Amino acid sequence: MYKSLFVFALISLILSPAAKSAEPNMRPGLWEVTTSSDLLWFVPQIPSDQMQGLKDLAKEYGVEMPQIENGSAISNTCITPEMANQKNPPGLYQNQTGCVAKNVSRAGNKYRLDFDCSNEQLKGSGSAEGTFDSTEKFTGRTTFNGFVQGNPVNEKADVSGRWLNASCGNVPSLQQ
């Protein structure tokens, strides 16, 4: 159960910056991404040994375990100038989770994409959509309906992001 909720949260975190990077005027640099989901309220109940296993799982996907509290996961990600200027989400994001984006569209400051997932951890489909409030801020929603580690999941996550700094410091980009 705990691994399932984490995998869904991880998908939301990875796919959300991917969708945002479709905006050509997105400001490159360090971004804070916040994902809120009903499943994330269960994180404080995870025993410490299982939490370490989840941190190890996050590293397998190439990300650090986000700070999770009050039903939200907060992480920092580096958006490179190349990522900020792409017209479509970079394939690496989806490859990290075994998900493939399709029907990617953008109209003005709004974006939308569908995705299908088929791997050991995830089987199902979902969507991500949202709005750029500016080159330094976005809000959106990710949905997923399918199975996470064989457990049925029908979950939604609200996602928001805000630009923090032109320098990413030692925070790696997801495209490494």
Rosetta constraint file for C-alpha pairs under 8 A:
AtomPair CA 1 CA 5 HARMONIC 6.39 0.50
AtomPair CA 1 CA 151 HARMONIC 7.79 0.50
AtomPair CA 2 CA 6 HARMONIC 6.23 0.50
AtomPair CA 2 CA 42 HARMONIC 7.91 0.50
AtomPair CA 2 CA 43 HARMONIC 7.44 0.50
AtomPair CA 2 CA 46 HARMONIC 6.71 0.50
AtomPair CA 2 CA 50 HARMONIC 7.95 0.50
AtomPair CA 3 CA 7 HARMONIC 6.10 0.50
AtomPair CA 3 CA 54 HARMONIC 6.51 0.50
AtomPair CA 4 CA 8 HARMONIC 6.40 0.50
AtomPair CA 4 CA 148 HARMONIC 5.32 0.50
AtomPair CA 4 CA 149 HARMONIC 6.17 0.50
AtomPair CA 4 CA 151 HARMONIC 7.36 0.50
AtomPair CA 5 CA 9 HARMONIC 6.27 0.50
AtomPair CA 5 CA 39 HARMONIC 5.79 0.50
AtomPair CA 5 CA 40 HARMONIC 7.02 0.50
AtomPair CA 5 CA 148 HARMONIC 8.00 0.50
AtomPair CA 6 CA 10 HARMONIC 6.01 0.50
AtomPair CA 6 CA 40 HARMONIC 7.80 0.50
AtomPair CA 6 CA 54 HARMONIC 7.09 0.50
AtomPair CA 7 CA 11 HARMONIC 6.21 0.50
AtomPair CA 7 CA 121 HARMONIC 7.50 0.50
AtomPair CA 7 CA 148 HARMONIC 7.17 0.50
AtomPair CA 8 CA 12 HARMONIC 6.36 0.50
AtomPair CA 8 CA 144 HARMONIC 7.96 0.50
AtomPair CA 8 CA 148 HARMONIC 7.29 0.50
AtomPair CA 9 CA 13 HARMONIC 6.25 0.50
AtomPair CA 9 CA 35 HARMONIC 7.44 0.50
AtomPair CA 9 CA 37 HARMONIC 7.76 0.50
AtomPair CA 9 CA 40 HARMONIC 7.43 0.50
AtomPair CA 9 CA 73 HARMONIC 7.73 0.50
AtomPair CA 9 CA 157 HARMONIC 7.92 0.50
AtomPair CA 10 CA 14 HARMONIC 6.13 0.50
AtomPair CA 10 CA 58 HARMONIC 7.51 0.50
AtomPair CA 11 CA 15 HARMONIC 5.87 0.50
AtomPair CA 11 CA 97 HARMONIC 6.58 0.50
AtomPair CA 12 CA 16 HARMONIC 5.75 0.50
AtomPair CA 12 CA 35 HARMONIC 7.05 0.50
AtomPair CA 12 CA 142 HARMONIC 6.28 0.50
AtomPair CA 12 CA 157 HARMONIC 6.97 0.50
AtomPair CA 12 CA 159 HARMONIC 7.82 0.50
AtomPair CA 13 CA 17 HARMONIC 6.84 0.50
AtomPair CA 13 CA 33 HARMONIC 7.37 0.50
AtomPair CA 13 CA 34 HARMONIC 7.94 0.50
AtomPair CA 13 CA 35 HARMONIC 6.64 0.50
AtomPair CA 14 CA 18 HARMONIC 6.66 0.50
AtomPair CA 14 CA 93 HARMONIC 6.14 0.50
AtomPair CA 14 CA 94 HARMONIC 7.74 0.50
AtomPair CA 14 CA 97 HARMONIC 7.86 0.50
AtomPair CA 15 CA 19 HARMONIC 6.25 0.50
AtomPair CA 15 CA 93 HARMONIC 6.39 0.50
AtomPair CA 15 CA 94 HARMONIC 6.80 0.50
AtomPair CA 15 CA 128 HARMONIC 7.77 0.50
AtomPair CA 16 CA 20 HARMONIC 6.28 0.50
AtomPair CA 16 CA 128 HARMONIC 7.05 0.50
AtomPair CA 16 CA 142 HARMONIC 7.46 0.50
AtomPair CA 16 CA 159 HARMONIC 7.06 0.50
AtomPair CA 17 CA 21 HARMONIC 6.04 0.50
AtomPair CA 17 CA 33 HARMONIC 7.69 0.50
AtomPair CA 18 CA 22 HARMONIC 6.99 0.50
AtomPair CA 18 CA 89 HARMONIC 5.06 0.50
AtomPair CA 18 CA 90 HARMONIC 6.53 0.50
AtomPair CA 18 CA 93 HARMONIC 6.21 0.50
AtomPair CA 19 CA 88 HARMONIC 7.94 0.50
AtomPair CA 19 CA 89 HARMONIC 5.75 0.50
AtomPair CA 19 CA 111 HARMONIC 7.22 0.50
AtomPair CA 19 CA 112 HARMONIC 7.50 0.50
AtomPair CA 19 CA 113 HARMONIC 7.27 0.50
AtomPair CA 19 CA 128 HARMONIC 7.26 0.50
AtomPair CA 19 CA 129 HARMONIC 7.84 0.50
AtomPair CA 20 CA 26 HARMONIC 7.63 0.50
AtomPair CA 20 CA 89 HARMONIC 7.84 0.50
AtomPair CA 20 CA 111 HARMONIC 7.77 0.50
AtomPair CA 20 CA 132 HARMONIC 7.96 0.50
AtomPair CA 20 CA 138 HARMONIC 7.56 0.50
AtomPair CA 21 CA 26 HARMONIC 6.75 0.50
AtomPair CA 21 CA 79 HARMONIC 7.61 0.50
AtomPair CA 21 CA 83 HARMONIC 5.85 0.50
AtomPair CA 21 CA 84 HARMONIC 5.19 0.50
AtomPair CA 21 CA 85 HARMONIC 7.42 0.50
AtomPair CA 21 CA 86 HARMONIC 6.66 0.50
AtomPair CA 21 CA 87 HARMONIC 7.80 0.50
AtomPair CA 21 CA 88 HARMONIC 7.51 0.50
AtomPair CA 21 CA 89 HARMONIC 6.07 0.50
AtomPair CA 21 CA 90 HARMONIC 7.95 0.50
AtomPair CA 22 CA 83 HARMONIC 7.93 0.50
AtomPair CA 22 CA 84 HARMONIC 7.06 0.50
AtomPair CA 22 CA 85 HARMONIC 7.39 0.50
AtomPair CA 22 CA 86 HARMONIC 5.67 0.50
AtomPair CA 22 CA 87 HARMONIC 4.86 0.50
AtomPair CA 22 CA 88 HARMONIC 4.90 0.50
AtomPair CA 22 CA 89 HARMONIC 5.33 0.50
AtomPair CA 22 CA 106 HARMONIC 7.93 0.50
AtomPair CA 22 CA 111 HARMONIC 7.89 0.50
AtomPair CA 23 CA 84 HARMONIC 6.66 0.50
AtomPair CA 23 CA 85 HARMONIC 7.01 0.50
AtomPair CA 23 CA 86 HARMONIC 7.23 0.50
AtomPair CA 23 CA 87 HARMONIC 6.56 0.50
AtomPair CA 23 CA 109 HARMONIC 7.87 0.50
AtomPair CA 24 CA 84 HARMONIC 5.61 0.50
AtomPair CA 24 CA 85 HARMONIC 4.30 0.50
AtomPair CA 24 CA 86 HARMONIC 6.01 0.50
AtomPair CA 24 CA 87 HARMONIC 6.22 0.50
AtomPair CA 25 CA 84 HARMONIC 6.71 0.50
AtomPair CA 25 CA 85 HARMONIC 6.75 0.50
AtomPair CA 25 CA 135 HARMONIC 5.89 0.50
AtomPair CA 26 CA 84 HARMONIC 5.26 0.50
AtomPair CA 26 CA 85 HARMONIC 7.39 0.50
AtomPair CA 26 CA 135 HARMONIC 4.62 0.50
AtomPair CA 26 CA 136 HARMONIC 6.71 0.50
AtomPair CA 27 CA 79 HARMONIC 7.91 0.50
AtomPair CA 27 CA 81 HARMONIC 7.78 0.50
AtomPair CA 27 CA 84 HARMONIC 6.46 0.50
AtomPair CA 27 CA 135 HARMONIC 5.44 0.50
AtomPair CA 27 CA 136 HARMONIC 6.04 0.50
AtomPair CA 27 CA 163 HARMONIC 7.20 0.50
AtomPair CA 28 CA 78 HARMONIC 7.61 0.50
AtomPair CA 28 CA 79 HARMONIC 5.06 0.50
AtomPair CA 28 CA 80 HARMONIC 5.32 0.50
AtomPair CA 28 CA 81 HARMONIC 5.08 0.50
AtomPair CA 28 CA 83 HARMONIC 7.74 0.50
AtomPair CA 28 CA 84 HARMONIC 5.68 0.50
AtomPair CA 28 CA 166 HARMONIC 6.51 0.50
AtomPair CA 29 CA 78 HARMONIC 5.56 0.50
AtomPair CA 29 CA 79 HARMONIC 5.19 0.50
AtomPair CA 29 CA 80 HARMONIC 6.21 0.50
AtomPair CA 29 CA 81 HARMONIC 7.67 0.50
AtomPair CA 29 CA 163 HARMONIC 7.14 0.50
AtomPair CA 29 CA 164 HARMONIC 7.43 0.50
AtomPair CA 29 CA 165 HARMONIC 5.71 0.50
AtomPair CA 29 CA 166 HARMONIC 4.30 0.50
AtomPair CA 29 CA 167 HARMONIC 5.41 0.50
AtomPair CA 29 CA 168 HARMONIC 5.44 0.50
AtomPair CA 30 CA 76 HARMONIC 6.72 0.50
AtomPair CA 30 CA 77 HARMONIC 5.87 0.50
AtomPair CA 30 CA 78 HARMONIC 4.70 0.50
AtomPair CA 30 CA 79 HARMONIC 6.38 0.50
AtomPair CA 30 CA 163 HARMONIC 6.08 0.50
AtomPair CA 30 CA 164 HARMONIC 5.41 0.50
AtomPair CA 30 CA 165 HARMONIC 5.14 0.50
AtomPair CA 30 CA 166 HARMONIC 6.21 0.50
AtomPair CA 30 CA 167 HARMONIC 6.18 0.50
AtomPair CA 30 CA 168 HARMONIC 4.63 0.50
AtomPair CA 30 CA 169 HARMONIC 7.99 0.50
AtomPair CA 30 CA 171 HARMONIC 7.71 0.50
AtomPair CA 31 CA 76 HARMONIC 5.52 0.50
AtomPair CA 31 CA 77 HARMONIC 5.33 0.50
AtomPair CA 31 CA 78 HARMONIC 6.18 0.50
AtomPair CA 31 CA 79 HARMONIC 7.12 0.50
AtomPair CA 31 CA 161 HARMONIC 6.56 0.50
AtomPair CA 31 CA 162 HARMONIC 5.59 0.50
AtomPair CA 31 CA 163 HARMONIC 4.43 0.50
AtomPair CA 31 CA 164 HARMONIC 5.40 0.50
AtomPair CA 31 CA 165 HARMONIC 7.33 0.50
AtomPair CA 32 CA 74 HARMONIC 6.88 0.50
AtomPair CA 32 CA 75 HARMONIC 5.71 0.50
AtomPair CA 32 CA 76 HARMONIC 4.48 0.50
AtomPair CA 32 CA 77 HARMONIC 6.49 0.50
AtomPair CA 32 CA 161 HARMONIC 5.50 0.50
AtomPair CA 32 CA 162 HARMONIC 5.42 0.50
AtomPair CA 32 CA 163 HARMONIC 6.42 0.50
AtomPair CA 32 CA 164 HARMONIC 6.69 0.50
AtomPair CA 33 CA 74 HARMONIC 5.77 0.50
AtomPair CA 33 CA 75 HARMONIC 5.39 0.50
AtomPair CA 33 CA 76 HARMONIC 6.10 0.50
AtomPair CA 33 CA 77 HARMONIC 7.37 0.50
AtomPair CA 33 CA 159 HARMONIC 7.04 0.50
AtomPair CA 33 CA 160 HARMONIC 5.75 0.50
AtomPair CA 33 CA 161 HARMONIC 4.34 0.50
AtomPair CA 33 CA 162 HARMONIC 6.72 0.50
AtomPair CA 34 CA 72 HARMONIC 6.48 0.50
AtomPair CA 34 CA 73 HARMONIC 5.59 0.50
AtomPair CA 34 CA 74 HARMONIC 4.48 0.50
AtomPair CA 34 CA 75 HARMONIC 6.55 0.50
AtomPair CA 34 CA 159 HARMONIC 5.60 0.50
AtomPair CA 34 CA 160 HARMONIC 5.27 0.50
AtomPair CA 34 CA 161 HARMONIC 6.19 0.50
AtomPair CA 35 CA 72 HARMONIC 5.40 0.50
AtomPair CA 35 CA 73 HARMONIC 5.12 0.50
AtomPair CA 35 CA 74 HARMONIC 6.53 0.50
AtomPair CA 35 CA 157 HARMONIC 6.26 0.50
AtomPair CA 35 CA 158 HARMONIC 5.64 0.50
AtomPair CA 35 CA 159 HARMONIC 4.48 0.50
AtomPair CA 35 CA 160 HARMONIC 6.67 0.50
AtomPair CA 36 CA 40 HARMONIC 6.97 0.50
AtomPair CA 36 CA 71 HARMONIC 5.67 0.50
AtomPair CA 36 CA 72 HARMONIC 4.19 0.50
AtomPair CA 36 CA 73 HARMONIC 6.40 0.50
AtomPair CA 36 CA 157 HARMONIC 5.43 0.50
AtomPair CA 36 CA 158 HARMONIC 5.13 0.50
AtomPair CA 36 CA 159 HARMONIC 6.43 0.50
AtomPair CA 37 CA 41 HARMONIC 7.30 0.50
AtomPair CA 37 CA 71 HARMONIC 5.94 0.50
AtomPair CA 37 CA 72 HARMONIC 6.49 0.50
AtomPair CA 37 CA 155 HARMONIC 7.78 0.50
AtomPair CA 37 CA 156 HARMONIC 6.42 0.50
AtomPair CA 37 CA 157 HARMONIC 4.61 0.50
AtomPair CA 37 CA 158 HARMONIC 6.57 0.50
AtomPair CA 38 CA 42 HARMONIC 7.88 0.50
AtomPair CA 38 CA 71 HARMONIC 6.35 0.50
AtomPair CA 38 CA 155 HARMONIC 7.98 0.50
AtomPair CA 38 CA 156 HARMONIC 7.94 0.50
AtomPair CA 38 CA 157 HARMONIC 7.73 0.50
AtomPair CA 39 CA 43 HARMONIC 7.71 0.50
AtomPair CA 39 CA 71 HARMONIC 7.28 0.50
AtomPair CA 39 CA 155 HARMONIC 7.95 0.50
AtomPair CA 40 CA 68 HARMONIC 7.35 0.50
AtomPair CA 40 CA 69 HARMONIC 7.77 0.50
AtomPair CA 40 CA 70 HARMONIC 7.74 0.50
AtomPair CA 40 CA 71 HARMONIC 4.51 0.50
AtomPair CA 40 CA 72 HARMONIC 6.09 0.50
AtomPair CA 40 CA 73 HARMONIC 7.34 0.50
AtomPair CA 41 CA 69 HARMONIC 7.47 0.50
AtomPair CA 41 CA 70 HARMONIC 6.19 0.50
AtomPair CA 41 CA 71 HARMONIC 4.13 0.50
AtomPair CA 41 CA 72 HARMONIC 7.54 0.50
AtomPair CA 42 CA 46 HARMONIC 7.23 0.50
AtomPair CA 42 CA 71 HARMONIC 7.66 0.50
AtomPair CA 43 CA 68 HARMONIC 7.26 0.50
AtomPair CA 43 CA 69 HARMONIC 7.69 0.50
AtomPair CA 43 CA 71 HARMONIC 7.90 0.50
AtomPair CA 44 CA 69 HARMONIC 7.57 0.50
AtomPair CA 46 CA 50 HARMONIC 6.42 0.50
AtomPair CA 46 CA 51 HARMONIC 6.13 0.50
AtomPair CA 47 CA 51 HARMONIC 6.19 0.50
AtomPair CA 48 CA 52 HARMONIC 6.27 0.50
AtomPair CA 49 CA 53 HARMONIC 6.62 0.50
AtomPair CA 50 CA 54 HARMONIC 6.39 0.50
AtomPair CA 51 CA 55 HARMONIC 6.28 0.50
AtomPair CA 52 CA 56 HARMONIC 6.26 0.50
AtomPair CA 53 CA 57 HARMONIC 6.22 0.50
AtomPair CA 54 CA 58 HARMONIC 6.21 0.50
AtomPair CA 54 CA 65 HARMONIC 7.84 0.50
AtomPair CA 55 CA 59 HARMONIC 6.42 0.50
AtomPair CA 55 CA 64 HARMONIC 7.25 0.50
AtomPair CA 55 CA 65 HARMONIC 5.43 0.50
AtomPair CA 56 CA 60 HARMONIC 6.47 0.50
AtomPair CA 57 CA 61 HARMONIC 6.73 0.50
AtomPair CA 58 CA 62 HARMONIC 6.47 0.50
AtomPair CA 58 CA 63 HARMONIC 5.45 0.50
AtomPair CA 58 CA 64 HARMONIC 6.01 0.50
AtomPair CA 58 CA 65 HARMONIC 5.80 0.50
AtomPair CA 59 CA 63 HARMONIC 5.25 0.50
AtomPair CA 59 CA 64 HARMONIC 5.97 0.50
AtomPair CA 59 CA 65 HARMONIC 7.57 0.50
AtomPair CA 61 CA 96 HARMONIC 5.76 0.50
AtomPair CA 61 CA 97 HARMONIC 7.00 0.50
AtomPair CA 62 CA 96 HARMONIC 7.64 0.50
AtomPair CA 62 CA 174 HARMONIC 7.43 0.50
AtomPair CA 63 CA 174 HARMONIC 7.63 0.50
AtomPair CA 65 CA 75 HARMONIC 7.85 0.50
AtomPair CA 66 CA 73 HARMONIC 5.70 0.50
AtomPair CA 66 CA 74 HARMONIC 5.43 0.50
AtomPair CA 66 CA 75 HARMONIC 4.79 0.50
AtomPair CA 66 CA 76 HARMONIC 8.00 0.50
AtomPair CA 67 CA 73 HARMONIC 5.51 0.50
AtomPair CA 67 CA 74 HARMONIC 5.14 0.50
AtomPair CA 67 CA 75 HARMONIC 6.43 0.50
AtomPair CA 68 CA 72 HARMONIC 5.52 0.50
AtomPair CA 68 CA 73 HARMONIC 4.27 0.50
AtomPair CA 68 CA 74 HARMONIC 6.30 0.50
AtomPair CA 69 CA 73 HARMONIC 6.63 0.50
AtomPair CA 76 CA 171 HARMONIC 7.25 0.50
AtomPair CA 77 CA 168 HARMONIC 7.88 0.50
AtomPair CA 77 CA 171 HARMONIC 6.47 0.50
AtomPair CA 77 CA 172 HARMONIC 6.94 0.50
AtomPair CA 77 CA 173 HARMONIC 6.14 0.50
AtomPair CA 77 CA 174 HARMONIC 7.28 0.50
AtomPair CA 78 CA 168 HARMONIC 5.58 0.50
AtomPair CA 78 CA 171 HARMONIC 6.10 0.50
AtomPair CA 78 CA 172 HARMONIC 5.87 0.50
AtomPair CA 78 CA 173 HARMONIC 4.47 0.50
AtomPair CA 78 CA 174 HARMONIC 7.22 0.50
AtomPair CA 79 CA 83 HARMONIC 5.94 0.50
AtomPair CA 79 CA 84 HARMONIC 6.31 0.50
AtomPair CA 79 CA 173 HARMONIC 6.07 0.50
AtomPair CA 80 CA 84 HARMONIC 6.20 0.50
AtomPair CA 80 CA 173 HARMONIC 6.88 0.50
AtomPair CA 81 CA 85 HARMONIC 6.27 0.50
AtomPair CA 82 CA 86 HARMONIC 6.41 0.50
AtomPair CA 83 CA 90 HARMONIC 7.35 0.50
AtomPair CA 86 CA 90 HARMONIC 7.56 0.50
AtomPair CA 88 CA 104 HARMONIC 7.21 0.50
AtomPair CA 89 CA 93 HARMONIC 7.73 0.50
AtomPair CA 89 CA 101 HARMONIC 7.92 0.50
AtomPair CA 90 CA 94 HARMONIC 7.76 0.50
AtomPair CA 90 CA 175 HARMONIC 7.94 0.50
AtomPair CA 91 CA 95 HARMONIC 6.20 0.50
AtomPair CA 91 CA 100 HARMONIC 7.75 0.50
AtomPair CA 92 CA 96 HARMONIC 6.07 0.50
AtomPair CA 92 CA 174 HARMONIC 7.69 0.50
AtomPair CA 92 CA 175 HARMONIC 6.23 0.50
AtomPair CA 93 CA 97 HARMONIC 7.11 0.50
AtomPair CA 93 CA 174 HARMONIC 6.94 0.50
AtomPair CA 93 CA 175 HARMONIC 7.37 0.50
AtomPair CA 94 CA 98 HARMONIC 5.88 0.50
AtomPair CA 94 CA 99 HARMONIC 4.65 0.50
AtomPair CA 94 CA 100 HARMONIC 5.29 0.50
AtomPair CA 94 CA 101 HARMONIC 6.73 0.50
AtomPair CA 95 CA 99 HARMONIC 6.07 0.50
AtomPair CA 95 CA 100 HARMONIC 7.06 0.50
AtomPair CA 97 CA 117 HARMONIC 7.70 0.50
AtomPair CA 98 CA 117 HARMONIC 5.76 0.50
AtomPair CA 98 CA 118 HARMONIC 6.22 0.50
AtomPair CA 98 CA 119 HARMONIC 5.87 0.50
AtomPair CA 98 CA 122 HARMONIC 7.79 0.50
AtomPair CA 99 CA 115 HARMONIC 6.25 0.50
AtomPair CA 99 CA 116 HARMONIC 5.40 0.50
AtomPair CA 99 CA 117 HARMONIC 4.11 0.50
AtomPair CA 99 CA 118 HARMONIC 6.65 0.50
AtomPair CA 100 CA 115 HARMONIC 5.33 0.50
AtomPair CA 100 CA 116 HARMONIC 5.42 0.50
AtomPair CA 100 CA 117 HARMONIC 6.45 0.50
AtomPair CA 101 CA 113 HARMONIC 6.53 0.50
AtomPair CA 101 CA 114 HARMONIC 5.75 0.50
AtomPair CA 101 CA 115 HARMONIC 4.32 0.50
AtomPair CA 101 CA 116 HARMONIC 6.74 0.50
AtomPair CA 102 CA 113 HARMONIC 6.13 0.50
AtomPair CA 102 CA 114 HARMONIC 5.29 0.50
AtomPair CA 102 CA 115 HARMONIC 5.79 0.50
AtomPair CA 102 CA 116 HARMONIC 8.00 0.50
AtomPair CA 103 CA 112 HARMONIC 7.75 0.50
AtomPair CA 103 CA 113 HARMONIC 5.44 0.50
AtomPair CA 103 CA 114 HARMONIC 5.83 0.50
AtomPair CA 104 CA 111 HARMONIC 7.63 0.50
AtomPair CA 104 CA 112 HARMONIC 5.85 0.50
AtomPair CA 104 CA 113 HARMONIC 4.29 0.50
AtomPair CA 104 CA 114 HARMONIC 6.84 0.50
AtomPair CA 105 CA 111 HARMONIC 5.75 0.50
AtomPair CA 105 CA 112 HARMONIC 5.33 0.50
AtomPair CA 105 CA 113 HARMONIC 6.31 0.50
AtomPair CA 106 CA 110 HARMONIC 5.62 0.50
AtomPair CA 106 CA 111 HARMONIC 4.27 0.50
AtomPair CA 106 CA 112 HARMONIC 6.35 0.50
AtomPair CA 107 CA 111 HARMONIC 6.45 0.50
AtomPair CA 109 CA 131 HARMONIC 5.61 0.50
AtomPair CA 109 CA 132 HARMONIC 5.14 0.50
AtomPair CA 109 CA 133 HARMONIC 7.31 0.50
AtomPair CA 110 CA 129 HARMONIC 7.45 0.50
AtomPair CA 110 CA 130 HARMONIC 5.74 0.50
AtomPair CA 110 CA 131 HARMONIC 4.44 0.50
AtomPair CA 110 CA 132 HARMONIC 6.37 0.50
AtomPair CA 111 CA 129 HARMONIC 5.48 0.50
AtomPair CA 111 CA 130 HARMONIC 5.57 0.50
AtomPair CA 111 CA 131 HARMONIC 6.35 0.50
AtomPair CA 112 CA 127 HARMONIC 7.32 0.50
AtomPair CA 112 CA 128 HARMONIC 5.69 0.50
AtomPair CA 112 CA 129 HARMONIC 4.17 0.50
AtomPair CA 112 CA 130 HARMONIC 6.67 0.50
AtomPair CA 113 CA 127 HARMONIC 5.61 0.50
AtomPair CA 113 CA 128 HARMONIC 5.39 0.50
AtomPair CA 113 CA 129 HARMONIC 6.42 0.50
AtomPair CA 114 CA 125 HARMONIC 7.45 0.50
AtomPair CA 114 CA 126 HARMONIC 5.77 0.50
AtomPair CA 114 CA 127 HARMONIC 4.17 0.50
AtomPair CA 114 CA 128 HARMONIC 6.39 0.50
AtomPair CA 115 CA 125 HARMONIC 5.60 0.50
AtomPair CA 115 CA 126 HARMONIC 5.36 0.50
AtomPair CA 115 CA 127 HARMONIC 5.86 0.50
AtomPair CA 116 CA 123 HARMONIC 7.70 0.50
AtomPair CA 116 CA 124 HARMONIC 5.95 0.50
AtomPair CA 116 CA 125 HARMONIC 4.33 0.50
AtomPair CA 116 CA 126 HARMONIC 6.56 0.50
AtomPair CA 117 CA 122 HARMONIC 5.81 0.50
AtomPair CA 117 CA 123 HARMONIC 5.12 0.50
AtomPair CA 117 CA 124 HARMONIC 5.33 0.50
AtomPair CA 117 CA 125 HARMONIC 5.93 0.50
AtomPair CA 118 CA 122 HARMONIC 5.61 0.50
AtomPair CA 118 CA 123 HARMONIC 4.47 0.50
AtomPair CA 118 CA 124 HARMONIC 6.69 0.50
AtomPair CA 119 CA 123 HARMONIC 6.25 0.50
AtomPair CA 120 CA 149 HARMONIC 6.89 0.50
AtomPair CA 121 CA 147 HARMONIC 8.00 0.50
AtomPair CA 121 CA 148 HARMONIC 5.51 0.50
AtomPair CA 121 CA 149 HARMONIC 4.73 0.50
AtomPair CA 121 CA 150 HARMONIC 7.72 0.50
AtomPair CA 122 CA 146 HARMONIC 7.53 0.50
AtomPair CA 122 CA 147 HARMONIC 5.82 0.50
AtomPair CA 122 CA 148 HARMONIC 4.77 0.50
AtomPair CA 122 CA 149 HARMONIC 6.28 0.50
AtomPair CA 122 CA 150 HARMONIC 7.96 0.50
AtomPair CA 123 CA 146 HARMONIC 5.63 0.50
AtomPair CA 123 CA 147 HARMONIC 5.19 0.50
AtomPair CA 123 CA 148 HARMONIC 6.63 0.50
AtomPair CA 124 CA 144 HARMONIC 7.06 0.50
AtomPair CA 124 CA 145 HARMONIC 5.71 0.50
AtomPair CA 124 CA 146 HARMONIC 3.96 0.50
AtomPair CA 124 CA 147 HARMONIC 6.13 0.50
AtomPair CA 125 CA 144 HARMONIC 5.71 0.50
AtomPair CA 125 CA 145 HARMONIC 5.67 0.50
AtomPair CA 125 CA 146 HARMONIC 6.38 0.50
AtomPair CA 126 CA 142 HARMONIC 7.15 0.50
AtomPair CA 126 CA 143 HARMONIC 5.07 0.50
AtomPair CA 126 CA 144 HARMONIC 4.13 0.50
AtomPair CA 126 CA 145 HARMONIC 6.06 0.50
AtomPair CA 127 CA 142 HARMONIC 5.63 0.50
AtomPair CA 127 CA 143 HARMONIC 5.36 0.50
AtomPair CA 127 CA 144 HARMONIC 6.81 0.50
AtomPair CA 128 CA 140 HARMONIC 7.10 0.50
AtomPair CA 128 CA 141 HARMONIC 5.65 0.50
AtomPair CA 128 CA 142 HARMONIC 4.28 0.50
AtomPair CA 128 CA 143 HARMONIC 6.53 0.50
AtomPair CA 129 CA 140 HARMONIC 5.43 0.50
AtomPair CA 129 CA 141 HARMONIC 5.60 0.50
AtomPair CA 129 CA 142 HARMONIC 6.66 0.50
AtomPair CA 130 CA 138 HARMONIC 7.18 0.50
AtomPair CA 130 CA 139 HARMONIC 5.51 0.50
AtomPair CA 130 CA 140 HARMONIC 3.68 0.50
AtomPair CA 130 CA 141 HARMONIC 6.22 0.50
AtomPair CA 131 CA 138 HARMONIC 5.65 0.50
AtomPair CA 131 CA 139 HARMONIC 5.55 0.50
AtomPair CA 131 CA 140 HARMONIC 6.21 0.50
AtomPair CA 132 CA 137 HARMONIC 6.03 0.50
AtomPair CA 132 CA 138 HARMONIC 4.28 0.50
AtomPair CA 132 CA 139 HARMONIC 6.63 0.50
AtomPair CA 133 CA 137 HARMONIC 5.45 0.50
AtomPair CA 133 CA 138 HARMONIC 5.40 0.50
AtomPair CA 133 CA 139 HARMONIC 7.49 0.50
AtomPair CA 134 CA 138 HARMONIC 6.99 0.50
AtomPair CA 136 CA 161 HARMONIC 7.94 0.50
AtomPair CA 136 CA 162 HARMONIC 5.54 0.50
AtomPair CA 136 CA 163 HARMONIC 4.78 0.50
AtomPair CA 137 CA 160 HARMONIC 7.50 0.50
AtomPair CA 137 CA 161 HARMONIC 5.54 0.50
AtomPair CA 137 CA 162 HARMONIC 4.48 0.50
AtomPair CA 137 CA 163 HARMONIC 6.38 0.50
AtomPair CA 138 CA 160 HARMONIC 5.52 0.50
AtomPair CA 138 CA 161 HARMONIC 5.22 0.50
AtomPair CA 138 CA 162 HARMONIC 6.68 0.50
AtomPair CA 139 CA 158 HARMONIC 7.62 0.50
AtomPair CA 139 CA 159 HARMONIC 5.69 0.50
AtomPair CA 139 CA 160 HARMONIC 4.21 0.50
AtomPair CA 139 CA 161 HARMONIC 6.48 0.50
AtomPair CA 140 CA 158 HARMONIC 5.90 0.50
AtomPair CA 140 CA 159 HARMONIC 5.04 0.50
AtomPair CA 140 CA 160 HARMONIC 6.18 0.50
AtomPair CA 141 CA 156 HARMONIC 6.97 0.50
AtomPair CA 141 CA 157 HARMONIC 5.63 0.50
AtomPair CA 141 CA 158 HARMONIC 4.47 0.50
AtomPair CA 141 CA 159 HARMONIC 5.60 0.50
AtomPair CA 142 CA 156 HARMONIC 5.71 0.50
AtomPair CA 142 CA 157 HARMONIC 5.20 0.50
AtomPair CA 142 CA 158 HARMONIC 6.45 0.50
AtomPair CA 142 CA 159 HARMONIC 7.29 0.50
AtomPair CA 143 CA 154 HARMONIC 7.58 0.50
AtomPair CA 143 CA 155 HARMONIC 5.79 0.50
AtomPair CA 143 CA 156 HARMONIC 4.37 0.50
AtomPair CA 143 CA 157 HARMONIC 6.38 0.50
AtomPair CA 144 CA 153 HARMONIC 7.20 0.50
AtomPair CA 144 CA 154 HARMONIC 5.79 0.50
AtomPair CA 144 CA 155 HARMONIC 5.49 0.50
AtomPair CA 144 CA 156 HARMONIC 6.51 0.50
AtomPair CA 145 CA 152 HARMONIC 7.79 0.50
AtomPair CA 145 CA 153 HARMONIC 5.65 0.50
AtomPair CA 145 CA 154 HARMONIC 4.40 0.50
AtomPair CA 145 CA 155 HARMONIC 6.59 0.50
AtomPair CA 146 CA 152 HARMONIC 5.77 0.50
AtomPair CA 146 CA 153 HARMONIC 5.41 0.50
AtomPair CA 146 CA 154 HARMONIC 6.56 0.50
AtomPair CA 147 CA 151 HARMONIC 5.09 0.50
AtomPair CA 147 CA 152 HARMONIC 4.41 0.50
AtomPair CA 147 CA 153 HARMONIC 5.41 0.50
AtomPair CA 148 CA 152 HARMONIC 6.47 0.50
AtomPair CA 148 CA 153 HARMONIC 6.51 0.50
AtomPair CA 168 CA 172 HARMONIC 7.42 0.50
AtomPair CA 172 CA 176 HARMONIC 7.19 0.50
